[in-house]
Amino acid sequence: MRRHLTSAYASILPTELLCEILTLAEDNRKPDAYIPASQVCRRWREVTLDSPLLWNKVTFPHFSLEKTREMLRRSKVTPLTVHVDGILHNRSNLAFFNEIVPHLPRIQQLCITIREHNAIQNHPVALLILNCSLPNLEILELKLHGDPDEQILFTHPLLGGEGTNLLKHVTLIHFAITWSSSLLRGLSTLFIALPSSNSQPSVGELLDILQACPSITDFTYEVDTPRSAWMRLMVRQTKEVKLAQLKYLSLDMDYGECTQLLHHLHMPAIKDFKIRCQRYVIQQPLVVLLRELPYPSQHRITCRLSTSTVCVSAITNTMFTVPTSYQGEVEMHWNPPPLRRTPFHILIKLIQSPSFPSASTTTFDLILESWADKALWIQLLGFLPNVRHLRLTVNENCTISMMEDFLDALTASNESETHIRHMQVLPQLLTLEFDGSFPEHRRLADKLYDFAQVRRDCDTPLRVLRLWKPETVPLAYISNLQIVIDEVTAGSTRSHSGDPAVMSE
């Protein structure tokens, strides 16, 4: 009886809701995954068979020829999504293409994945589709999976050499095309990832692409192997490319070329700015570009820099200059290489630089995966100006003695002027992150408690002390941290006990 009632209830679901439920079962690798779910009852099966949106995804060669015909027939006139996987096989490729040809104007999204280098030359379906005109194409994805050092250079005109006004999203992963192609015009999002310098677009070509996409909102450009110094060409044009709607920019390229590119860009709506440099020798500081960009005050700028290959002199040369007219928050992510002392010397020189952000609205997020001794910690903390949030990431290689050096630097006696100065500028928010596998948690908890007691009487007391992955830490340790938070924020003088029973109350 219960089974009958359950079936009856499922059968009366509205058609729109039922289609949405079945759509949730779809998967890019198996777009027909909803079919088993459609067998709940007769009505579910009828709705499935009569819903064109459930049949508009065709995958080759995973679908048989008969199944492809059925998908195309039941999808009626709805836009199509076609996935072509470049796995060589013994089936008839031309038969599949002949079934697709009458429906080419319906293709809205085309994804081609090649599994082997040069396999596209042996995959007639991919070649034939790329040579056809697709007037309603909106999303194009071309990917090469396999050897990370290989790429496909496709010099033939794509889509019959005809552009489409509807194409808005292009992804090219290890797949180089002619950079003057009409496909790279009027885009909203563009993602380019290349492994080799052989077919990298020049800075001038990148500027031409961006100028042809005035409404672009998201641009990502990644190069695994930077262009050799003798191959880099200076951009001689002086025109400014205005990208009024660009909000997300991610560049992973040669430092000099990155500098040239940004120097010609005007991005008033930028929100997320990610830059990763790849050169030891840097001729021009990146900060000049950041200083000249007209950031609006209503946006928040996030600069994430992974500078494991950037030399000290380049970092200290006005790396983080922010325009004085900018009134929003600036979040700086610093991820140095996993060395013992070098990152701290770099940071100290960086923070001493007059171009380091010093506005009261500035937030500096310091992510460290390596540690220094007490003296270096005191020197570093003494130069943190107006820092609201300091986040320290502890990896599995950090020992308890390294952590105690850091805490000792925070709780040192007020004998040196450096310490007095750094106690005045310490952040209001300290986030200590680690995976809970630390040895001797009791000693570390006691140190944290002593640190909080010292900060309790400061003008800017510690507000929050968070723990990452608390499920891996003993309950007593978490409770002790909670006591520290309560005492610091409330200003109470509750006594501390190292007894686990007391800490777990």
NORMO-V137811 format. One record per residue. RES is the residue in one small letter. D_LAST is the distance of its C-alpha to the last C-alpha in Angstrom with 2 decimals. Layout:
BEGIN
RES/D_LAST
RES/D_LAST
END
This chain:
BEGIN
m/50.34
r/46.88
r/48.26
h/51.18
l/49.04
t/46.87
s/50.04
a/51.53
y/48.54
a/48.53
s/52.26
i/52.18
l/50.02
p/51.90
t/53.79
e/52.05
l/48.57
l/49.73
c/51.15
e/47.89
i/46.00
l/48.54
t/48.42
l/44.72
a/45.82
e/48.15
d/47.72
n/49.85
r/50.71
k/51.41
p/52.37
d/53.54
a/50.18
y/50.25
i/53.26
p/51.40
a/49.26
s/52.47
q/53.54
v/51.24
c/54.23
r/57.74
r/56.84
w/54.23
r/56.92
e/59.45
v/57.18
t/56.41
l/60.10
d/60.99
s/58.32
p/59.85
l/56.59
l/55.29
w/58.31
n/58.70
k/57.04
v/59.37
t/58.38
f/61.00
p/61.59
h/58.81
f/60.75
s/64.01
l/67.11
e/67.15
k/63.53
t/64.21
r/67.11
e/65.06
m/62.28
l/64.89
r/66.72
r/63.76
s/62.31
k/65.54
v/65.60
t/61.91
p/60.94
l/60.42
t/57.84
v/59.46
h/57.66
v/60.00
d/58.55
g/60.92
i/60.78
l/64.31
h/65.57
n/68.86
r/68.79
s/71.12
n/69.55
l/72.47
a/72.13
f/68.64
f/69.88
n/72.80
e/70.44
i/68.41
v/71.42
p/72.19
h/68.59
l/68.21
p/68.31
r/65.24
i/63.02
q/60.24
q/57.95
l/59.24
c/57.05
i/58.87
t/57.07
i/59.15
r/57.88
e/60.50
h/62.27
n/65.68
a/64.85
i/65.56
q/69.20
n/69.21
h/67.37
p/69.98
v/67.66
a/65.57
l/68.75
l/70.53
i/67.72
l/67.21
n/70.94
c/71.02
s/70.69
l/67.47
p/68.02
n/64.77
l/62.40
e/59.21
i/56.93
l/58.24
e/56.20
l/57.96
k/55.95
l/56.82
h/54.41
g/55.10
d/55.94
p/53.83
d/56.81
e/59.29
q/60.20
i/62.84
l/65.42
f/66.93
t/69.92
h/71.57
p/71.24
l/68.35
l/68.86
g/72.58
g/72.31
e/71.54
g/68.53
t/66.73
n/65.50
l/62.65
l/61.03
k/57.79
h/55.44
v/56.55
t/54.60
l/56.40
i/54.58
h/56.89
f/59.70
a/62.07
i/64.68
t/67.34
w/65.39
s/68.10
s/67.70
s/67.85
l/64.67
l/62.67
r/63.61
g/61.87
l/58.53
s/55.10
t/53.08
l/54.35
f/52.61
i/54.61
a/53.42
l/56.10
p/56.04
s/59.35
s/61.28
n/64.49
s/64.02
q/61.57
p/62.69
s/63.71
v/62.10
g/65.15
e/64.77
l/61.09
l/62.12
d/64.86
i/62.43
l/60.01
q/62.93
a/64.02
c/60.57
p/60.17
s/57.57
i/55.29
t/51.56
d/50.06
f/51.72
t/50.49
y/52.67
e/51.67
v/53.93
d/52.98
t/55.92
p/56.96
r/60.62
s/62.57
a/63.46
w/67.16
m/66.46
r/64.59
l/66.82
m/66.34
v/66.26
r/69.32
q/68.79
t/67.63
k/66.79
e/63.32
v/61.63
k/59.69
l/56.88
a/55.88
q/53.39
l/51.82
k/48.02
y/46.82
l/48.52
s/47.67
l/50.04
d/49.91
m/53.28
d/55.33
y/54.33
g/57.88
e/58.50
c/55.19
t/56.33
q/59.69
l/58.26
l/55.81
h/58.51
h/60.48
l/57.71
h/56.95
m/53.63
p/52.74
a/50.13
i/48.20
k/44.43
d/43.26
f/45.12
k/44.51
i/46.74
r/46.88
c/49.66
q/51.48
r/53.82
y/53.81
v/56.68
i/56.18
q/59.15
q/57.81
p/54.38
l/52.46
v/51.25
v/54.65
l/54.26
l/50.84
r/52.26
e/55.25
l/53.48
p/53.52
y/49.92
p/49.43
s/46.78
q/45.19
h/44.02
r/41.26
i/42.46
t/40.50
c/42.14
r/40.84
l/42.75
s/42.67
t/44.89
s/44.89
t/48.69
v/49.26
c/50.70
v/49.32
s/52.36
a/52.07
i/48.40
t/49.06
n/52.10
t/50.70
m/48.52
f/46.22
t/48.63
v/47.72
p/50.36
t/49.96
s/50.68
y/47.56
q/44.87
g/42.29
e/39.35
v/40.09
e/37.56
m/38.52
h/37.26
w/38.19
n/38.05
p/39.86
p/41.10
p/38.87
l/40.48
r/39.15
r/40.98
t/43.39
p/40.99
f/39.81
h/43.40
i/44.15
l/41.26
i/42.19
k/45.79
l/44.77
i/42.58
q/45.33
s/47.73
p/48.84
s/48.50
f/44.73
p/43.13
s/42.39
a/42.20
s/39.25
t/38.57
t/38.34
t/35.29
f/35.37
d/33.31
l/33.53
i/32.80
l/33.17
e/33.22
s/34.52
w/33.62
a/35.58
d/35.33
k/34.02
a/37.43
l/37.87
w/34.43
i/35.28
q/38.66
l/37.31
l/34.63
g/37.30
f/39.35
l/36.94
p/38.43
n/36.61
v/34.04
r/31.43
h/29.64
l/29.48
r/28.23
l/28.18
t/28.40
v/27.65
n/29.57
e/29.42
n/31.96
c/29.86
t/28.75
i/25.97
s/28.76
m/29.98
m/26.62
e/26.38
d/29.87
f/28.79
l/25.81
d/28.11
a/30.58
l/28.11
t/27.08
a/30.56
s/32.29
n/34.53
e/37.69
s/39.23
e/40.38
t/39.12
h/35.54
i/35.95
r/37.39
h/34.77
m/31.94
q/33.73
v/34.05
l/30.75
p/29.46
q/27.24
l/25.54
l/24.57
t/23.77
l/22.95
e/23.84
f/23.76
d/23.56
g/20.54
s/22.93
f/22.59
p/22.74
e/20.63
h/17.64
r/16.06
r/19.20
l/19.34
a/15.82
d/16.89
k/20.09
l/18.64
y/16.63
d/19.96
f/21.81
a/19.73
q/20.21
v/23.92
r/24.14
r/22.43
d/25.74
c/28.00
d/30.01
t/28.45
p/24.73
l/22.76
r/21.82
v/20.10
l/18.87
r/18.95
l/18.56
w/21.20
k/20.69
p/16.88
e/17.43
t/18.83
v/15.98
p/13.25
l/9.83
a/8.56
y/11.45
i/10.89
s/7.49
n/9.57
l/12.31
q/10.63
i/10.00
v/13.64
i/14.84
d/13.56
e/15.08
v/18.24
t/19.00
a/18.31
g/19.82
s/17.36
t/17.23
r/13.66
s/13.70
h/12.42
s/11.33
g/12.28
d/10.46
p/8.78
a/6.71
v/5.56
m/5.57
s/3.79
e/0.00
END
